[in-house]
Amino acid sequence: MHGYELFERLVRFGELTIIDHDGRRNTFGQKASDDAPCVTWRLNKPGVIKHILANPRLNLGETYMDGNWDIAQGTLHDLLSILRINLESSVTPNSGRVTPLSTMRRILKSWNSIRTSYRNVSHHYDLDEELFRACLDDDLHYSCAYFDHPQATLEQAQRAKCDLIAAKLCLQDGQHVLDIGCGWGSLAIALCQAFDIRVTGLTLSHKQMQTARARVRACGLESRIDIHQMDYREHTGRYDRVVSVGMFEHVGKRNYTSMLRKISDSLTSEGIALLHTIGSRLPPEPTNPWIRRHIFPGGYLPSLSEVAQSVEKSHLHTADVEIWREHYAMTLAAWNTNFQQHRARFVRERGERFCRMWEFYLVISQTSFEAGITTVQHWQLARHHLAVPITRNYLYQRSEEVAGKTARTRPLKGTASGTKERATPRAVRTDYPQQGKG
């Protein structure tokens, strides 16, 4: 009658109460433990559930943006967790079967020419910079942090990410690094403050380039960091190290091999590269249509198999692959906590619909990482198979050494120095039931 038969049949983890537009209540599942989510979902218009179930991957977010439903009790995170854990594998078509037609569709939907790439990046990264400053850490890292201990703040976890990347690059003083997708210059500044190196950074966003250059000047690093608004395909040069963080998922499936070949061509014979990308645990499948429409046009999350196939064609050796699981969920939770502290201001400046879009993006992404559907992939690549030590023993020793250097050169910003208090992520959950797609 309302599409509720599906909830009656499938909701087993957590408790979901739905209040119709006319006030009628229906409860599904049960709160079996203190950790299980419990939420009340209020529908503001008739036919909302049927409309969502007709195309849930697109319509759930669209109807939230339009104000067709709200959370009467609990949080948006509680609702999306219940829906993802209990229903996702049943309401989402199985796209795990790879066919020539499905492959062609994925390629066409992420066909990012240089011109298209500039336009796609501008759609997201040229948003009001104050929005990003409100959400991110003080150093403006817009990528997954690395929580090396549960009590780490967002600032500490972003610093730990930079330290680990430096260790994986086996950085040495005097080297020249290419940072593809350098954002606001955060990683370039961190590396130059820890090592006597030079960094060339590339971004497609004009606003990011302006901010990155200003930040470099403020740090007194103009002689060692060059920031350019440029596509990686337009750049030439040879470097000791190449790093790319949070950019590979935007290049498009068609360009995976060409980008990795570009990285290979940009490295010296003893060069090392680090590719940090969001990826899918599942077989290749299309990008979520709501994310593609509202957040990242042209984006596509690679599976491990897709990256591996392109690495094989790139003349690069895979030295190491690491999968980060819960770290991005914790990062997104911290970003959303920060955003909620400023939400009223952005409602005034950009409207309620925009704020609903932004928080839905942060929370739906968080639950995807919590459920293990998406992860972060760290590919350590080298031109020569012995450019990197043959055991991992060096890695965390070097990371600790780098951490000591960054602690001296970049003192942690906190409330004592007058900066605003930042969110500390919630504890890692380990009780999610195993089911289908997560």
VOPAGU-2260 file (C-alpha; in pm, 1 decimal, decimal comma):
REM VOPAGU-2260
SITE   aa  ch    i         X         Y         Z
SITE  MET   A    0       0,0       0,0       0,0
SITE  HIS   A    1     277,6     245,2      83,2
SITE  GLY   A    2     573,3      29,6     -21,2
SITE  TYR   A    3     610,7     -64,0     346,9
SITE  GLU   A    4     609,5    -437,2     276,3
SITE  LEU   A    5     977,9    -410,2     196,2
SITE  PHE   A    6    1056,4    -254,5     535,3
SITE  GLU   A    7     847,3    -516,7     714,6
SITE  ARG   A    8    1036,5    -794,5     542,2
SITE  LEU   A    9    1392,3    -661,0     550,0
SITE  VAL   A   10    1452,9    -429,2     846,6
SITE  ARG   A   11    1627,5    -648,7    1103,8
SITE  PHE   A   12    1910,9    -426,6    1226,5
SITE  GLY   A   13    1796,5    -119,2    1415,5
SITE  GLU   A   14    1450,3      25,2    1463,4
SITE  LEU   A   15    1278,9     239,6    1200,0
SITE  THR   A   16     954,9     427,4    1263,6
SITE  ILE   A   17     787,4     598,2     968,8
SITE  ILE   A   18     532,7     877,5    1024,0
SITE  ASP   A   19     313,1     933,5     718,7
SITE  HIS   A   20     216,3    1280,3     601,0
SITE  ASP   A   21    -119,6    1222,8     770,2
SITE  GLY   A   22      34,8    1126,3    1107,1
SITE  ARG   A   23       6,5     745,8    1092,7
SITE  ARG   A   24     302,0     558,8    1245,5
SITE  ASN   A   25     456,8     228,6    1140,1
SITE  THR   A   26     755,0      69,6    1318,3
SITE  PHE   A   27     989,6    -188,4    1166,7
SITE  GLY   A   28    1273,2    -388,3    1321,0
SITE  GLN   A   29    1378,2    -349,6    1681,6
SITE  LYS   A   30    1653,6    -188,0    1882,4
SITE  ALA   A   31    1834,5    -502,2    1990,7
SITE  SER   A   32    2134,4    -326,5    2145,2
SITE  ASP   A   33    2252,1      16,2    2254,7
SITE  ASP   A   34    2464,8      42,1    1941,8
SITE  ALA   A   35    2179,9     -31,2    1699,3
SITE  PRO   A   36    2036,2     287,1    1543,1
SITE  CYS   A   37    1682,3     397,1    1626,1
SITE  VAL   A   38    1523,5     665,9    1410,8
SITE  THR   A   39    1185,4     818,8    1329,0
SITE  TRP   A   40    1138,7     915,5     963,9
SITE  ARG   A   41     871,0    1178,5     900,8
SITE  LEU   A   42     724,8    1200,2     549,6
SITE  ASN   A   43     595,4    1545,8     457,9
SITE  LYS   A   44     409,9    1456,8     137,5
SITE  PRO   A   45     205,5    1160,5       9,4
SITE  GLY   A   46     376,5     905,6    -215,7
SITE  VAL   A   47     729,4     979,6     -95,7
SITE  ILE   A   48     825,4     616,7     -23,6
SITE  LYS   A   49     698,5     490,9    -358,7
SITE  HIS   A   50     890,4     765,3    -536,0
SITE  ILE   A   51    1210,6     680,4    -347,8
SITE  LEU   A   52    1180,9     307,8    -415,4
SITE  ALA   A   53    1133,2     372,5    -787,6
SITE  ASN   A   54    1497,6     488,2    -806,2
SITE  PRO   A   55    1647,4     490,6    -454,1
SITE  ARG   A   56    2005,4     579,1    -545,9
SITE  LEU   A   57    1886,4     907,0    -698,1
SITE  ASN   A   58    1551,3     982,2    -536,8
SITE  LEU   A   59    1644,6     936,6    -169,4
SITE  GLY   A   60    1880,5    1233,6    -184,8
SITE  GLU   A   61    1657,1    1434,7    -419,1
SITE  THR   A   62    1355,6    1407,1    -187,9
SITE  TYR   A   63    1564,7    1506,4     113,2
SITE  MET   A   64    1694,1    1814,6     -67,7
SITE  ASP   A   65    1336,8    1906,9    -163,0
SITE  GLY   A   66    1218,2    1881,7     198,6
SITE  ASN   A   67     984,2    1590,1     130,1
SITE  TRP   A   68    1100,6    1415,0     447,4
SITE  ASP   A   69    1276,9    1492,4     774,5
SITE  ILE   A   70    1415,7    1318,5    1080,6
SITE  ALA   A   71    1171,2    1348,5    1370,5
SITE  GLN   A   72    1388,8    1153,3    1616,4
SITE  GLY   A   73    1748,3    1038,9    1579,6
SITE  THR   A   74    1986,1    1158,1    1309,3
SITE  LEU   A   75    2024,5    1149,4     933,5
SITE  HIS   A   76    2316,8     913,7     991,8
SITE  ASP   A   77    2089,2     674,6    1184,1
SITE  LEU   A   78    1838,2     663,0     898,5
SITE  LEU   A   79    2092,4     616,6     621,1
SITE  SER   A   80    2269,1     346,0     823,5
SITE  ILE   A   81    1945,1     151,6     866,3
SITE  LEU   A   82    1851,1     185,7     499,8
SITE  ARG   A   83    2197,3      92,9     374,2
SITE  ILE   A   84    2250,1    -204,9     602,7
SITE  ASN   A   85    1904,3    -355,4     568,6
SITE  LEU   A   86    1777,6    -261,5     224,1
SITE  GLU   A   87    2055,0    -166,8     -15,7
SITE  SER   A   88    2116,8    -507,2    -170,8
SITE  SER   A   89    1743,1    -552,5    -224,8
SITE  VAL   A   90    1649,5    -218,1    -381,3
SITE  THR   A   91    1967,2    -163,1    -588,5
SITE  PRO   A   92    1995,9    -355,4    -915,5
SITE  ASN   A   93    2281,8    -603,5    -920,6
SITE  SER   A   94    2546,4    -439,2   -1134,5
SITE  GLY   A   95    2826,3    -680,0   -1052,4
SITE  ARG   A   96    2793,9    -861,0   -1386,5
SITE  VAL   A   97    3043,2    -705,8   -1624,9
SITE  THR   A   98    2939,0    -700,0   -1990,2
SITE  PRO   A   99    3071,5    -506,0   -2290,7
SITE  LEU   A  100    2761,9    -285,0   -2274,8
SITE  SER   A  101    2797,2    -212,1   -1902,1
SITE  THR   A  102    3166,8    -135,3   -1949,8
SITE  MET   A  103    3088,0     105,6   -2233,0
SITE  ARG   A  104    2825,6     280,4   -2019,5
SITE  ARG   A  105    3077,2     330,7   -1735,8
SITE  ILE   A  106    3331,0     471,7   -1978,2
SITE  LEU   A  107    3083,2     709,9   -2139,9
SITE  LYS   A  108    2958,4     838,4   -1803,7
SITE  SER   A  109    3314,3     922,1   -1696,1
SITE  TRP   A  110    3446,4    1044,8   -2031,0
SITE  ASN   A  111    3659,0    1330,4   -1901,8
SITE  SER   A  112    3837,3    1526,0   -2171,1
SITE  ILE   A  113    4067,6    1805,3   -2055,0
SITE  ARG   A  114    3792,1    2062,0   -2115,2
SITE  THR   A  115    3533,2    1851,5   -1933,3
SITE  SER   A  116    3771,9    1794,0   -1642,2
SITE  TYR   A  117    3814,9    2168,0   -1590,1
SITE  ARG   A  118    3436,3    2213,1   -1590,9
SITE  ASN   A  119    3373,6    1920,3   -1355,3
SITE  VAL   A  120    3630,8    2042,2   -1103,6
SITE  SER   A  121    3489,5    2394,1   -1110,9
SITE  HIS   A  122    3143,6    2254,4   -1026,3
SITE  HIS   A  123    3265,2    2131,0    -688,5
SITE  TYR   A  124    3598,5    2283,0    -592,7
SITE  ASP   A  125    3510,3    2638,9    -689,0
SITE  LEU   A  126    3228,0    2644,8    -436,1
SITE  ASP   A  127    3245,8    2908,6    -163,4
SITE  GLU   A  128    3583,5    2856,9       0,8
SITE  GLU   A  129    3431,4    2944,5     337,1
SITE  LEU   A  130    3226,4    2625,2     314,3
SITE  PHE   A  131    3542,6    2416,6     298,4
SITE  ARG   A  132    3712,4    2621,4     569,7
SITE  ALA   A  133    3412,3    2557,2     794,7
SITE  CYS   A  134    3422,8    2180,1     741,5
SITE  LEU   A  135    3789,9    2089,6     705,1
SITE  ASP   A  136    4087,7    2100,3     937,2
SITE  ASP   A  137    4286,0    2422,8     972,9
SITE  ASP   A  138    4528,8    2313,7     697,1
SITE  LEU   A  139    4248,5    2249,7     442,9
SITE  HIS   A  140    4308,9    1883,7     367,2
SITE  TYR   A  141    4010,4    1771,8     157,3
SITE  SER   A  142    4089,5    1400,9     162,0
SITE  CYS   A  143    4086,3    1105,2     398,1
SITE  ALA   A  144    4272,1    1154,0     726,3
SITE  TYR   A  145    4468,6     875,2     894,3
SITE  PHE   A  146    4357,2     804,1    1251,8
SITE  ASP   A  147    4655,6     622,7    1393,5
SITE  HIS   A  148    4497,7     625,8    1739,2
SITE  PRO   A  149    4127,0     641,9    1833,9
SITE  GLN   A  150    4149,5     971,7    2023,4
SITE  ALA   A  151    4316,6    1160,7    1737,8
SITE  THR   A  152    4164,2    1493,7    1641,9
SITE  LEU   A  153    4099,6    1574,5    1277,7
SITE  GLU   A  154    4409,4    1796,7    1271,7
SITE  GLN   A  155    4628,8    1522,0    1416,3
SITE  ALA   A  156    4487,8    1261,9    1176,9
SITE  GLN   A  157    4550,9    1480,8     871,6
SITE  ARG   A  158    4907,1    1537,1     987,1
SITE  ALA   A  159    4950,6    1160,8    1033,9
SITE  LYS   A  160    4827,9    1110,9     676,4
SITE  CYS   A  161    5097,4    1347,6     545,8
SITE  ASP   A  162    5363,1    1173,9     756,9
SITE  LEU   A  163    5267,1     830,4     624,3
SITE  ILE   A  164    5264,2     953,4     264,3
SITE  ALA   A  165    5611,4    1102,3     311,8
SITE  ALA   A  166    5731,4     767,8     448,4
SITE  LYS   A  167    5581,4     575,5     154,3
SITE  LEU   A  168    5750,8     816,2     -87,0
SITE  CYS   A  169    6084,4     752,3      88,4
SITE  LEU   A  170    6141,4    1126,9      70,4
SITE  GLN   A  171    6493,2    1264,2      92,9
SITE  ASP   A  172    6618,4    1620,9     112,4
SITE  GLY   A  173    6698,3    1773,2    -226,6
SITE  GLN   A  174    6429,0    1587,0    -418,5
SITE  HIS   A  175    6166,0    1735,1    -650,2
SITE  VAL   A  176    5804,6    1619,2    -607,2
SITE  LEU   A  177    5507,7    1647,0    -844,3
SITE  ASP   A  178    5172,9    1676,6    -662,6
SITE  ILE   A  179    4890,8    1599,8    -908,9
SITE  GLY   A  180    4567,1    1742,1    -773,6
SITE  CYS   A  181    4732,3    1955,5    -506,6
SITE  GLY   A  182    4412,0    2121,9    -382,9
SITE  TRP   A  183    4480,3    2417,4    -155,5
SITE  GLY   A  184    4848,7    2321,2    -125,1
SITE  SER   A  185    4811,2    2139,0     206,0
SITE  LEU   A  186    5024,3    1833,1     133,6
SITE  ALA   A  187    5287,8    2032,6     -56,4
SITE  ILE   A  188    5331,2    2268,8     239,1
SITE  ALA   A  189    5345,9    1981,3     489,0
SITE  LEU   A  190    5613,3    1796,8     290,6
SITE  CYS   A  191    5824,9    2108,8     237,9
SITE  GLN   A  192    5807,3    2193,7     607,2
SITE  ALA   A  193    5939,3    1847,5     694,1
SITE  PHE   A  194    6198,2    1811,0     415,9
SITE  ASP   A  195    6428,5    2036,3     216,0
SITE  ILE   A  196    6253,8    1956,1    -111,5
SITE  ARG   A  197    6077,9    2132,2    -398,2
SITE  VAL   A  198    5714,9    2062,5    -494,3
SITE  THR   A  199    5528,7    2141,3    -815,2
SITE  GLY   A  200    5153,9    2128,4    -760,3
SITE  LEU   A  201    4880,9    2097,0   -1023,6
SITE  THR   A  202    4513,7    2183,4    -975,0
SITE  LEU   A  203    4229,7    2239,8   -1220,8
SITE  SER   A  204    4055,2    2487,6    -989,2
SITE  HIS   A  205    4139,7    2855,1   -1033,1
SITE  LYS   A  206    4020,7    2937,1    -681,6
SITE  GLN   A  207    4228,5    2656,9    -532,5
SITE  MET   A  208    4535,1    2780,2    -718,7
SITE  GLN   A  209    4486,9    3132,8    -583,3
SITE  THR   A  210    4442,4    3013,9    -226,5
SITE  ALA   A  211    4731,0    2765,4    -249,3
SITE  ARG   A  212    4969,2    3033,4    -376,2
SITE  ALA   A  213    4863,2    3270,1     -97,4
SITE  ARG   A  214    4918,1    2999,9     163,1
SITE  VAL   A  215    5260,8    2917,0      18,9
SITE  ARG   A  216    5359,6    3284,0      42,0
SITE  ALA   A  217    5231,6    3304,2     399,5
SITE  CYS   A  218    5457,4    3009,7     489,6
SITE  GLY   A  219    5759,5    3164,5     318,1
SITE  LEU   A  220    5790,0    2874,2      73,4
SITE  GLU   A  221    5758,3    3058,4    -260,1
SITE  SER   A  222    6107,5    2948,4    -368,0
SITE  ARG   A  223    6026,3    2579,3    -313,6
SITE  ILE   A  224    5659,1    2535,4    -408,5
SITE  ASP   A  225    5511,6    2618,9    -749,7
SITE  ILE   A  226    5134,2    2588,2    -794,6
SITE  HIS   A  227    4984,8    2577,1   -1145,0
SITE  GLN   A  228    4631,0    2559,2   -1277,9
SITE  MET   A  229    4690,9    2278,5   -1521,5
SITE  ASP   A  230    4565,2    1933,9   -1618,8
SITE  TYR   A  231    4817,6    1656,3   -1563,1
SITE  ARG   A  232    4799,7    1580,4   -1936,6
SITE  GLU   A  233    4925,1    1929,9   -2013,7
SITE  HIS   A  234    5229,1    1907,6   -1785,4
SITE  THR   A  235    5581,1    1793,3   -1869,4
SITE  GLY   A  236    5883,0    1733,9   -1649,7
SITE  ARG   A  237    6083,9    1471,4   -1460,5
SITE  TYR   A  238    6054,5    1424,4   -1086,1
SITE  ASP   A  239    6207,1    1212,8    -811,7
SITE  ARG   A  240    5862,7    1155,1    -660,4
SITE  VAL   A  241    5501,2    1184,6    -775,5
SITE  VAL   A  242    5203,6    1193,6    -540,3
SITE  SER   A  243    4833,5    1219,1    -614,3
SITE  VAL   A  244    4580,3    1232,6    -332,0
SITE  GLY   A  245    4204,7    1224,1    -392,1
SITE  MET   A  246    4230,2    1299,3    -762,4
SITE  PHE   A  247    4232,4     962,9    -942,6
SITE  GLU   A  248    3859,3     914,2    -878,0
SITE  HIS   A  249    3794,9    1223,7   -1094,3
SITE  VAL   A  250    3999,1    1137,8   -1404,3
SITE  GLY   A  251    3742,2     897,2   -1554,1
SITE  LYS   A  252    3777,2     525,9   -1622,6
SITE  ARG   A  253    3886,3     591,9   -1980,1
SITE  ASN   A  254    4191,4     781,8   -1850,9
SITE  TYR   A  255    4321,3     542,9   -1582,9
SITE  THR   A  256    4595,0     392,2   -1797,3
SITE  SER   A  257    4698,2     721,8   -1954,4
SITE  MET   A  258    4729,5     887,6   -1613,1
SITE  LEU   A  259    4942,2     605,1   -1474,4
SITE  ARG   A  260    5160,0     614,1   -1783,7
SITE  LYS   A  261    5194,2     988,1   -1732,7
SITE  ILE   A  262    5308,6     924,2   -1375,0
SITE  SER   A  263    5559,4     669,0   -1503,0
SITE  ASP   A  264    5691,7     908,1   -1767,9
SITE  SER   A  265    5723,5    1183,4   -1505,7
SITE  LEU   A  266    5947,3     976,1   -1276,9
SITE  THR   A  267    6321,1     937,0   -1283,7
SITE  SER   A  268    6460,2     585,3   -1319,9
SITE  GLU   A  269    6469,1     547,6    -938,9
SITE  GLY   A  270    6144,8     736,6    -885,7
SITE  ILE   A  271    5858,4     642,3    -651,9
SITE  ALA   A  272    5491,1     740,2    -670,1
SITE  LEU   A  273    5203,2     724,6    -423,6
SITE  LEU   A  274    4846,6     705,8    -555,7
SITE  HIS   A  275    4581,1     772,4    -289,5
SITE  THR   A  276    4226,1     724,3    -417,8
SITE  ILE   A  277    3878,5     640,1    -298,7
SITE  GLY   A  278    3784,5     304,7    -445,6
SITE  SER   A  279    3506,6      51,5    -452,8
SITE  ARG   A  280    3520,7    -285,0    -276,4
SITE  LEU   A  281    3264,2    -414,2    -526,1
SITE  PRO   A  282    3308,3    -520,4    -887,0
SITE  PRO   A  283    3304,9    -230,1   -1135,8
SITE  GLU   A  284    2973,2     -42,7   -1134,4
SITE  PRO   A  285    2838,9     302,8   -1229,4
SITE  THR   A  286    2880,4     602,1   -1000,0
SITE  ASN   A  287    2589,3     676,4    -768,1
SITE  PRO   A  288    2360,5     898,6    -983,2
SITE  TRP   A  289    2284,9    1144,5    -701,6
SITE  ILE   A  290    2657,3    1196,7    -634,1
SITE  ARG   A  291    2724,6    1231,4   -1006,0
SITE  ARG   A  292    2448,9    1491,1   -1053,1
SITE  HIS   A  293    2498,2    1708,5    -744,6
SITE  ILE   A  294    2852,2    1656,8    -611,8
SITE  PHE   A  295    3110,5    1510,3    -851,1
SITE  PRO   A  296    3009,3    1514,1   -1219,0
SITE  GLY   A  297    3242,3    1286,7   -1411,5
SITE  GLY   A  298    3352,5    1103,4   -1097,5
SITE  TYR   A  299    3403,0     728,2   -1090,4
SITE  LEU   A  300    3531,1     508,3    -807,0
SITE  PRO   A  301    3774,7     243,7    -929,5
SITE  SER   A  302    3772,0    -114,6    -813,0
SITE  LEU   A  303    4103,7    -274,0    -722,5
SITE  SER   A  304    4091,0    -478,9   -1041,8
SITE  GLU   A  305    4054,1    -169,8   -1259,3
SITE  VAL   A  306    4353,3       5,4   -1104,2
SITE  ALA   A  307    4559,9    -312,4   -1122,0
SITE  GLN   A  308    4488,4    -355,7   -1492,4
SITE  SER   A  309    4600,8       0,8   -1563,4
SITE  VAL   A  310    4913,8     -31,7   -1348,6
SITE  GLU   A  311    5009,4    -338,5   -1552,4
SITE  LYS   A  312    5001,0    -125,8   -1868,6
SITE  SER   A  313    5192,6     167,4   -1721,1
SITE  HIS   A  314    5548,8      29,3   -1692,0
SITE  LEU   A  315    5527,7      85,6   -1315,3
SITE  HIS   A  316    5599,8    -175,2   -1048,4
SITE  THR   A  317    5349,4    -215,5    -765,0
SITE  ALA   A  318    5561,5    -198,7    -450,9
SITE  ASP   A  319    5275,7    -206,0    -200,2
SITE  VAL   A  320    4897,0    -172,2    -178,0
SITE  GLU   A  321    4719,5     -73,2     142,7
SITE  ILE   A  322    4345,6     -47,4     203,2
SITE  TRP   A  323    4218,6     214,1     449,1
SITE  ARG   A  324    3872,9     118,1     573,3
SITE  GLU   A  325    3715,8     317,5     858,5
SITE  HIS   A  326    3940,6     621,8     826,3
SITE  TYR   A  327    3728,9     811,5     574,6
SITE  ALA   A  328    3410,3     744,7     769,8
SITE  MET   A  329    3573,9     909,2    1069,5
SITE  THR   A  330    3696,4    1197,3     852,8
SITE  LEU   A  331    3350,3    1259,6     706,9
SITE  ALA   A  332    3190,1    1243,8    1050,2
SITE  ALA   A  333    3428,6    1513,3    1169,2
SITE  TRP   A  334    3359,6    1729,1     862,9
SITE  ASN   A  335    2984,9    1702,1     919,1
SITE  THR   A  336    3019,9    1791,2    1287,0
SITE  ASN   A  337    3212,5    2100,4    1183,2
SITE  PHE   A  338    2954,5    2186,3     916,4
SITE  GLN   A  339    2663,8    2158,8    1160,0
SITE  GLN   A  340    2830,3    2421,1    1380,7
SITE  HIS   A  341    2804,5    2666,1    1088,0
SITE  ARG   A  342    2485,7    2536,7     922,6
SITE  ALA   A  343    2265,7    2832,6    1017,9
SITE  ARG   A  344    2506,6    3072,9     846,6
SITE  PHE   A  345    2506,1    2872,5     525,4
SITE  VAL   A  346    2127,1    2849,4     531,2
SITE  ARG   A  347    2122,1    3229,7     529,6
SITE  GLU   A  348    2388,1    3253,4     259,9
SITE  ARG   A  349    2304,1    2958,1      31,8
SITE  GLY   A  350    1962,1    2832,8     137,7
SITE  GLU   A  351    1818,8    2527,1     308,6
SITE  ARG   A  352    1824,1    2313,3      -5,1
SITE  PHE   A  353    2199,7    2358,6     -45,1
SITE  CYS   A  354    2263,1    2268,7     318,7
SITE  ARG   A  355    2051,5    1954,9     283,7
SITE  MET   A  356    2250,5    1859,0     -24,6
SITE  TRP   A  357    2582,2    1910,7     154,0
SITE  GLU   A  358    2495,0    1718,9     470,6
SITE  PHE   A  359    2337,4    1435,9     269,3
SITE  TYR   A  360    2661,4    1408,7      69,1
SITE  LEU   A  361    2872,9    1391,0     384,4
SITE  VAL   A  362    2651,8    1136,7     562,7
SITE  ILE   A  363    2572,3     908,3     268,0
SITE  SER   A  364    2946,9     894,5     197,2
SITE  GLN   A  365    3020,5     820,5     563,1
SITE  THR   A  366    2780,6     525,5     571,7
SITE  SER   A  367    2930,4     386,7     251,3
SITE  PHE   A  368    3270,8     364,5     419,3
SITE  GLU   A  369    3120,4     228,0     741,3
SITE  ALA   A  370    2951,0     -49,5     547,9
SITE  GLY   A  371    3273,8    -136,0     366,3
SITE  ILE   A  372    3131,8     -54,0      22,1
SITE  THR   A  373    3398,3     208,5     -40,3
SITE  THR   A  374    3754,2     222,8      89,6
SITE  VAL   A  375    4070,2     422,9      30,7
SITE  GLN   A  376    4337,0     256,6    -181,2
SITE  HIS   A  377    4706,1     338,3    -136,8
SITE  TRP   A  378    4913,8     227,3    -434,4
SITE  GLN   A  379    5289,7     259,6    -384,7
SITE  LEU   A  380    5442,8     247,5    -732,1
SITE  ALA   A  381    5801,8     260,9    -859,1
SITE  ARG   A  382    5994,2     267,5   -1184,1
SITE  HIS   A  383    6235,9       4,4   -1049,0
SITE  HIS   A  384    6117,4    -289,3    -840,4
SITE  LEU   A  385    6393,6    -236,6    -581,5
SITE  ALA   A  386    6347,2     140,0    -542,3
SITE  VAL   A  387    6144,4      66,9    -227,4
SITE  PRO   A  388    6273,3    -149,4      62,3
SITE  ILE   A  389    6161,2    -511,1      36,4
SITE  THR   A  390    5995,9    -521,8     380,2
SITE  ARG   A  391    5757,9    -284,0     550,8
SITE  ASN   A  392    5985,5    -242,2     851,9
SITE  TYR   A  393    6111,4      92,7     724,5
SITE  LEU   A  394    5765,1     236,0     677,0
SITE  TYR   A  395    5643,7     308,5    1028,0
SITE  GLN   A  396    5990,5     388,5    1155,9
SITE  ARG   A  397    6017,4     655,3     885,4
SITE  SER   A  398    5663,4     773,1     957,0
SITE  GLU   A  399    5755,5     828,1    1322,4
SITE  GLU   A  400    6069,6    1015,8    1218,3
SITE  VAL   A  401    5868,0    1237,5     984,5
SITE  ALA   A  402    5610,5    1292,3    1257,7
SITE  GLY   A  403    5886,0    1421,1    1481,7
SITE  LYS   A  404    5994,9    1666,2    1214,1
SITE  THR   A  405    5643,4    1793,8    1143,6
SITE  ALA   A  406    5574,3    1830,1    1515,4
SITE  ARG   A  407    5872,3    2066,2    1535,2
SITE  THR   A  408    5798,3    2258,8    1216,5
SITE  ARG   A  409    5419,0    2267,7    1230,8
SITE  PRO   A  410    5295,4    2295,2    1590,3
SITE  LEU   A  411    4946,6    2159,4    1638,3
SITE  LYS   A  412    4680,9    2427,6    1632,0
SITE  GLY   A  413    4435,0    2406,8    1916,2
SITE  THR   A  414    4195,3    2608,2    2124,1
SITE  ALA   A  415    4481,3    2743,2    2335,1
SITE  SER   A  416    4614,1    2937,4    2035,7
SITE  GLY   A  417    4278,5    3093,8    1967,6
SITE  THR   A  418    4161,5    2869,2    1685,5
SITE  LYS   A  419    3814,2    2719,8    1698,7
SITE  GLU   A  420    3765,7    2382,2    1860,0
SITE  ARG   A  421    3748,1    2099,1    1609,8
SITE  ALA   A  422    3551,2    1778,7    1606,7
SITE  THR   A  423    3691,1    1455,0    1741,8
SITE  PRO   A  424    3556,4    1157,8    1541,5
SITE  ARG   A  425    3332,6     896,2    1694,4
SITE  ALA   A  426    3460,2     554,9    1790,6
SITE  VAL   A  427    3497,7     287,5    1524,8
SITE  ARG   A  428    3196,1      58,6    1490,5
SITE  THR   A  429    3258,0    -312,1    1446,0
SITE  ASP   A  430    2908,1    -459,4    1483,3
SITE  TYR   A  431    2767,9    -411,5    1133,2
SITE  PRO   A  432    2604,7    -731,9    1007,6
SITE  GLN   A  433    2747,5    -891,5     695,5
SITE  GLN   A  434    2492,5    -883,4     415,6
SITE  GLY   A  435    2508,5    -864,8      39,2
SITE  LYS   A  436    2660,8    -534,8     -66,3
SITE  GLY   A  437    2742,2    -422,8     284,0
